[in-house]
Amino acid sequence: MTRKQAGRLDAEQAIAATDLEGFIGYNLKRAYVTVQADFRATLGEDGLGPRVFSALSLVVQFPQISQSELARMLGIERSGLVAIVDDLEGRGYLTRATVPGDRRVQALVPTPDGLGAYQSALDAVRQHEDRLLSHLTADEKQTLLHLLQKIRQSDREDKA
């Protein structure tokens, strides 16, 4: 073990003994950092990041989705979506099309390259989650997913 690894281990052991370990938010954030780092490593340096992957996923599943609707579904500001759509368009994974009857609205349409890239990324993300969560039982994975969705649902209800 290197000195750096030993130092990291000591820091993790010290934090484990603090009040932070009793907070769900702290543990969610630490778990998110772990999942996101492995996600990025799985898809590679030039691969799709989590937000870009999520956007492509919804464009593939809802062809002709408007940018406003996509932003709403992702839970981000429409202005924050522009860079994501530009990235996907730059990769050749989607095109913008005008909506008949309303030229102000742009629909997003996946390209054949986008469909292929999405399928490859989807397979890789499934493998990433299987590997990362391999120490959980199938029931534990379903419980975790259900609880996270329940937290998200309570946020939506609070905003309504």
GROMACS elastic network, one bead per residue, 0.5 to 0.9 nm:
[ bonds ]
;  ai    aj funct       b0    kb
    1     4     6  0.81849   500
    1     5     6  0.61706   500
    1     6     6  0.65191   500
    2     5     6  0.51791   500
    2     6     6  0.61786   500
    2     7     6  0.85597   500
    3     7     6  0.60143   500
    3     8     6  0.85353   500
    4     7     6  0.50637   500
    4     8     6  0.61785   500
    4     9     6  0.85740   500
    5     8     6  0.50529   500
    5     9     6  0.60936   500
    5    10     6  0.85944   500
    6     9     6  0.50178   500
    6    10     6  0.61583   500
    6    11     6  0.86449   500
    7    10     6  0.50837   500
    7    11     6  0.62251   500
    7    12     6  0.86549   500
    8    11     6  0.51006   500
    8    12     6  0.61897   500
    8    13     6  0.85848   500
    9    12     6  0.50998   500
    9    13     6  0.61025   500
    9    14     6  0.85410   500
   10    13     6  0.50738   500
   10    14     6  0.61039   500
   10    15     6  0.86767   500
   11    14     6  0.50344   500
   11    15     6  0.62270   500
   11    16     6  0.85753   500
   12    15     6  0.51439   500
   12    16     6  0.60932   500
   12    17     6  0.88394   500
   13    16     6  0.50315   500
   13    17     6  0.66682   500
   14    17     6  0.54426   500
   14    18     6  0.69583   500
   15    18     6  0.51614   500
   15    19     6  0.81687   500
   15    20     6  0.71348   500
   15    21     6  0.73042   500
   16    19     6  0.82021   500
   16    20     6  0.76675   500
   16    21     6  0.59267   500
   17    20     6  0.82693   500
   17    21     6  0.73767   500
   18    21     6  0.61659   500
   18    22     6  0.80741   500
   19    22     6  0.56135   500
   19    23     6  0.74223   500
   20    23     6  0.54951   500
   20    24     6  0.86669   500
   20    25     6  0.89998   500
   20    26     6  0.63510   500
   20    27     6  0.80644   500
   21    24     6  0.78118   500
   21    26     6  0.70134   500
   21    27     6  0.67426   500
   22    26     6  0.80938   500
   22    27     6  0.81489   500
   23    26     6  0.53591   500
   23    27     6  0.64564   500
   23    28     6  0.86805   500
   24    27     6  0.51391   500
   24    28     6  0.59734   500
   24    29     6  0.85428   500
   25    28     6  0.50166   500
   25    29     6  0.61382   500
   25    30     6  0.86202   500
   26    29     6  0.52182   500
   26    30     6  0.62604   500
   26    31     6  0.85900   500
   27    30     6  0.50691   500
   27    31     6  0.59706   500
   27    32     6  0.83790   500
   28    31     6  0.50785   500
   28    32     6  0.59745   500
   28    33     6  0.86248   500
   29    33     6  0.62288   500
   29    34     6  0.86987   500
   30    33     6  0.51534   500
   30    34     6  0.63812   500
   30    35     6  0.87322   500
   31    34     6  0.50943   500
   31    35     6  0.61431   500
   31    36     6  0.85109   500
   32    35     6  0.50661   500
   32    36     6  0.58882   500
   32    37     6  0.84021   500
   33    36     6  0.51919   500
   33    37     6  0.60489   500
   33    38     6  0.85970   500
   34    37     6  0.53357   500
   34    38     6  0.63108   500
   34    39     6  0.85509   500
   34   132     6  0.89530   500
   35    38     6  0.52826   500
   35    39     6  0.59883   500
   35    40     6  0.86663   500
   35   128     6  0.87247   500
   35   129     6  0.81687   500
   35   132     6  0.75029   500
   36    40     6  0.61548   500
   36    41     6  0.85365   500
   36    49     6  0.86536   500
   36    50     6  0.73567   500
   37    40     6  0.52678   500
   37    41     6  0.62006   500
   37    42     6  0.85713   500
   38    42     6  0.59452   500
   38    43     6  0.86376   500
   38   128     6  0.71409   500
   38   129     6  0.89445   500
   38   132     6  0.78589   500
   39    42     6  0.50874   500
   39    43     6  0.63331   500
   39    44     6  0.84859   500
   39    49     6  0.78027   500
   39    50     6  0.73825   500
   39   124     6  0.87912   500
   39   125     6  0.68952   500
   39   128     6  0.65489   500
   39   129     6  0.83301   500
   40    43     6  0.53058   500
   40    44     6  0.58736   500
   40    45     6  0.69318   500
   40    47     6  0.73445   500
   40    48     6  0.77381   500
   40    49     6  0.63039   500
   40    50     6  0.77150   500
   41    44     6  0.50838   500
   41    45     6  0.70343   500
   41    47     6  0.88461   500
   42    45     6  0.88579   500
   42    47     6  0.84580   500
   42   124     6  0.67640   500
   42   125     6  0.73875   500
   42   127     6  0.87241   500
   42   128     6  0.65111   500
   43    46     6  0.75869   500
   43    48     6  0.64903   500
   43    49     6  0.78117   500
   43   121     6  0.69432   500
   43   124     6  0.69493   500
   43   125     6  0.77880   500
   44    48     6  0.79947   500
   45    48     6  0.84412   500
   46    49     6  0.86490   500
   47    53     6  0.89780   500
   47   121     6  0.83281   500
   48    51     6  0.79668   500
   48    52     6  0.57005   500
   48    53     6  0.54497   500
   48    88     6  0.89849   500
   48   121     6  0.77513   500
   49    52     6  0.52995   500
   49    53     6  0.59164   500
   49    54     6  0.84795   500
   50    53     6  0.50891   500
   50    54     6  0.60517   500
   50    55     6  0.86272   500
   51    54     6  0.50463   500
   51    55     6  0.62031   500
   51    56     6  0.86488   500
   51    74     6  0.83189   500
   51    84     6  0.75464   500
   52    55     6  0.50938   500
   52    56     6  0.61622   500
   52    57     6  0.84907   500
   52    84     6  0.57632   500
   52    85     6  0.80201   500
   52    87     6  0.78232   500
   52    88     6  0.73113   500
   53    56     6  0.51398   500
   53    57     6  0.60348   500
   53    58     6  0.87410   500
   53   118     6  0.75835   500
   53   121     6  0.76959   500
   53   122     6  0.85457   500
   54    57     6  0.50364   500
   54    58     6  0.64114   500
   54    59     6  0.87403   500
   54    74     6  0.75699   500
   55    58     6  0.52983   500
   55    59     6  0.62423   500
   55    60     6  0.86400   500
   55    70     6  0.71945   500
   55    71     6  0.85601   500
   55    74     6  0.72817   500
   55    81     6  0.86940   500
   55    84     6  0.74950   500
   55    85     6  0.79322   500
   55    88     6  0.86875   500
   56    59     6  0.50238   500
   56    60     6  0.60541   500
   56    61     6  0.84958   500
   56    85     6  0.87257   500
   56    88     6  0.74347   500
   56    93     6  0.79032   500
   56    94     6  0.81446   500
   56   110     6  0.77939   500
   56   114     6  0.76718   500
   56   115     6  0.87130   500
   56   118     6  0.68429   500
   57    60     6  0.52338   500
   57    61     6  0.61764   500
   57    62     6  0.84623   500
   57   118     6  0.67681   500
   57   122     6  0.84210   500
   58    62     6  0.56683   500
   58    63     6  0.79469   500
   58    65     6  0.82017   500
   58    70     6  0.72427   500
   58    73     6  0.83325   500
   58    74     6  0.87104   500
   59    62     6  0.50618   500
   59    63     6  0.52764   500
   59    64     6  0.74059   500
   59    65     6  0.64342   500
   59    70     6  0.77506   500
   59    94     6  0.80652   500
   59   108     6  0.64282   500
   59   109     6  0.64822   500
   59   110     6  0.62541   500
   60    63     6  0.56732   500
   60   109     6  0.75156   500
   60   110     6  0.57880   500
   60   111     6  0.89498   500
   60   114     6  0.79842   500
   60   115     6  0.67066   500
   60   118     6  0.77961   500
   62    65     6  0.56517   500
   62   108     6  0.87635   500
   62   109     6  0.84760   500
   63    66     6  0.89514   500
   63   107     6  0.78967   500
   63   108     6  0.64570   500
   63   109     6  0.51598   500
   63   110     6  0.66552   500
   64    96     6  0.87405   500
   64    97     6  0.79037   500
   64    99     6  0.83525   500
   64   106     6  0.83605   500
   64   108     6  0.50303   500
   64   109     6  0.53539   500
   64   110     6  0.85379   500
   65    68     6  0.83142   500
   65    69     6  0.64480   500
   65    70     6  0.64835   500
   65   106     6  0.82660   500
   65   107     6  0.52169   500
   65   108     6  0.54853   500
   65   109     6  0.74892   500
   66    69     6  0.52016   500
   66    70     6  0.61609   500
   66    71     6  0.86133   500
   66    99     6  0.86358   500
   66   105     6  0.66631   500
   66   106     6  0.56711   500
   66   108     6  0.60927   500
   67    70     6  0.50295   500
   67    71     6  0.61268   500
   67    72     6  0.85934   500
   67    78     6  0.71378   500
   67    81     6  0.75576   500
   67    82     6  0.84087   500
   67    85     6  0.83674   500
   67   105     6  0.77577   500
   67   106     6  0.64995   500
   67   107     6  0.65818   500
   67   108     6  0.69345   500
   68    71     6  0.51750   500
   68    72     6  0.62573   500
   68    73     6  0.87086   500
   68    77     6  0.86516   500
   68    78     6  0.59903   500
   68    81     6  0.87193   500
   68   105     6  0.84540   500
   68   106     6  0.88477   500
   69    72     6  0.50114   500
   69    73     6  0.61373   500
   69    74     6  0.85872   500
   69    78     6  0.88320   500
   70    73     6  0.50998   500
   70    74     6  0.61544   500
   70    75     6  0.84831   500
   70    76     6  0.87611   500
   70    78     6  0.83119   500
   70    81     6  0.81758   500
   70   108     6  0.89410   500
   71    74     6  0.51504   500
   71    75     6  0.59928   500
   71    76     6  0.52612   500
   71    77     6  0.60394   500
   71    78     6  0.52497   500
   71    79     6  0.86146   500
   71    80     6  0.80458   500
   71    81     6  0.61552   500
   72    75     6  0.50146   500
   72    76     6  0.63534   500
   72    77     6  0.74948   500
   72    78     6  0.77448   500
   73    76     6  0.79305   500
   74    77     6  0.87721   500
   76    79     6  0.83014   500
   76    80     6  0.64420   500
   76    81     6  0.70752   500
   77    80     6  0.51725   500
   77    81     6  0.66518   500
   78    81     6  0.51045   500
   78    82     6  0.69322   500
   79    82     6  0.56238   500
   79    83     6  0.81332   500
   80    83     6  0.64988   500
   80    84     6  0.74838   500
   81    84     6  0.51770   500
   81    85     6  0.61677   500
   81    86     6  0.85041   500
   82    85     6  0.52366   500
   82    86     6  0.60157   500
   82    87     6  0.85379   500
   83    87     6  0.60522   500
   83    88     6  0.86625   500
   84    87     6  0.50734   500
   84    88     6  0.63158   500
   84    89     6  0.85692   500
   85    88     6  0.51097   500
   85    89     6  0.59714   500
   85    90     6  0.83468   500
   85    94     6  0.80233   500
   85    95     6  0.89605   500
   85    96     6  0.89393   500
   85   108     6  0.85777   500
   86    89     6  0.50426   500
   86    90     6  0.58696   500
   86    91     6  0.85451   500
   87    90     6  0.50279   500
   87    91     6  0.62665   500
   87    92     6  0.87152   500
   87    93     6  0.87811   500
   88    91     6  0.51592   500
   88    92     6  0.63830   500
   88    93     6  0.52666   500
   88    94     6  0.59915   500
   88    95     6  0.84671   500
   88   114     6  0.81362   500
   89    93     6  0.56554   500
   89    94     6  0.50503   500
   89    95     6  0.59434   500
   89    96     6  0.80253   500
   90    93     6  0.75358   500
   90    94     6  0.83996   500
   91    94     6  0.80189   500
   91   113     6  0.87120   500
   91   114     6  0.82373   500
   92    95     6  0.75004   500
   92   110     6  0.87567   500
   92   111     6  0.69748   500
   92   112     6  0.88965   500
   92   113     6  0.66193   500
   92   114     6  0.67218   500
   93   109     6  0.85500   500
   93   110     6  0.58080   500
   93   111     6  0.52590   500
   93   112     6  0.74043   500
   93   113     6  0.55316   500
   93   115     6  0.72546   500
   93   116     6  0.87382   500
   93   117     6  0.75146   500
   93   118     6  0.85911   500
   94   108     6  0.64999   500
   94   109     6  0.53229   500
   94   111     6  0.50323   500
   94   112     6  0.85696   500
   94   113     6  0.82714   500
   94   114     6  0.61115   500
   94   115     6  0.88836   500
   95   107     6  0.82604   500
   95   108     6  0.58538   500
   95   109     6  0.53003   500
   95   110     6  0.64330   500
   95   111     6  0.68043   500
   96   106     6  0.58914   500
   96   107     6  0.56344   500
   96   109     6  0.63516   500
   96   110     6  0.89903   500
   97   105     6  0.85492   500
   97   106     6  0.54490   500
   97   107     6  0.50549   500
   97   108     6  0.62953   500
   97   109     6  0.71568   500
   98   101     6  0.87475   500
   98   102     6  0.73986   500
   98   103     6  0.55860   500
   98   104     6  0.75541   500
   98   105     6  0.62500   500
   98   107     6  0.59997   500
   98   108     6  0.88341   500
   99   102     6  0.55298   500
   99   103     6  0.59530   500
   99   104     6  0.79299   500
   99   105     6  0.59373   500
   99   106     6  0.59859   500
   99   107     6  0.61595   500
  100   103     6  0.68485   500
  100   105     6  0.89538   500
  102   105     6  0.58281   500
  102   106     6  0.85584   500
  103   106     6  0.72544   500
  110   113     6  0.79148   500
  110   114     6  0.54522   500
  110   115     6  0.63098   500
  111   115     6  0.62286   500
  111   116     6  0.86440   500
  112   115     6  0.50694   500
  112   116     6  0.62922   500
  112   117     6  0.86096   500
  113   116     6  0.51125   500
  113   117     6  0.60304   500
  113   118     6  0.84265   500
  114   117     6  0.50397   500
  114   118     6  0.59160   500
  114   119     6  0.85242   500
  115   118     6  0.51298   500
  115   119     6  0.62505   500
  115   120     6  0.87412   500
  116   119     6  0.52088   500
  116   120     6  0.63002   500
  116   121     6  0.85918   500
  117   120     6  0.51793   500
  117   121     6  0.60388   500
  117   122     6  0.84099   500
  118   121     6  0.50433   500
  118   122     6  0.58413   500
  118   123     6  0.85160   500
  119   122     6  0.50058   500
  119   123     6  0.62177   500
  119   124     6  0.86303   500
  120   123     6  0.52931   500
  120   124     6  0.63100   500
  120   125     6  0.86874   500
  121   125     6  0.60047   500
  121   126     6  0.85375   500
  122   125     6  0.50862   500
  122   126     6  0.61603   500
  122   127     6  0.86339   500
  123   126     6  0.52113   500
  123   127     6  0.63381   500
  123   128     6  0.86441   500
  124   127     6  0.50970   500
  124   128     6  0.60702   500
  124   129     6  0.86937   500
  125   129     6  0.61682   500
  125   130     6  0.84830   500
  126   129     6  0.52278   500
  126   130     6  0.60938   500
  126   131     6  0.85639   500
  127   131     6  0.60251   500
  127   132     6  0.84093   500
  128   131     6  0.52234   500
  128   132     6  0.59554   500
  128   133     6  0.83978   500
  129   132     6  0.50265   500
  129   133     6  0.57677   500
  129   134     6  0.79511   500
  130   133     6  0.53988   500
  130   134     6  0.55851   500
  131   134     6  0.51417   500
  131   135     6  0.84881   500
  132   135     6  0.78079   500
  133   136     6  0.55744   500
  133   137     6  0.84834   500
  133   141     6  0.76299   500
  134   137     6  0.75334   500
  136   139     6  0.79440   500
  136   140     6  0.57036   500
  136   141     6  0.61722   500
  137   140     6  0.50465   500
  137   141     6  0.62561   500
  137   142     6  0.86753   500
  138   141     6  0.51408   500
  138   142     6  0.63103   500
  138   143     6  0.86515   500
  139   142     6  0.51122   500
  139   143     6  0.61057   500
  139   144     6  0.85709   500
  140   144     6  0.60354   500
  140   145     6  0.84967   500
  141   144     6  0.51131   500
  141   145     6  0.61165   500
  141   146     6  0.85042   500
  142   145     6  0.50863   500
  142   146     6  0.59985   500
  142   147     6  0.85473   500
  143   146     6  0.50323   500
  143   147     6  0.60868   500
  143   148     6  0.85782   500
  144   147     6  0.51894   500
  144   148     6  0.61719   500
  144   149     6  0.85524   500
  145   148     6  0.52429   500
  145   149     6  0.61361   500
  145   150     6  0.85409   500
  146   149     6  0.51325   500
  146   150     6  0.60921   500
  146   151     6  0.87538   500
  147   151     6  0.63244   500
  147   152     6  0.87262   500
  148   151     6  0.51405   500
  148   152     6  0.63742   500
  148   153     6  0.86643   500
  149   152     6  0.50059   500
  149   153     6  0.60766   500
  149   154     6  0.86606   500
  150   154     6  0.62575   500
  150   155     6  0.87329   500
  151   154     6  0.52356   500
  151   155     6  0.64900   500
  151   156     6  0.89464   500
  152   155     6  0.51358   500
  152   156     6  0.64623   500
  152   157     6  0.88130   500
  153   156     6  0.51124   500
  153   157     6  0.62418   500
  153   158     6  0.86528   500
  154   157     6  0.50470   500
  154   158     6  0.61623   500
  154   159     6  0.87550   500
  155   158     6  0.51330   500
  155   159     6  0.64363   500
  155   160     6  0.88516   500
  156   159     6  0.52388   500
  156   160     6  0.63318   500
  157   160     6  0.51660   500
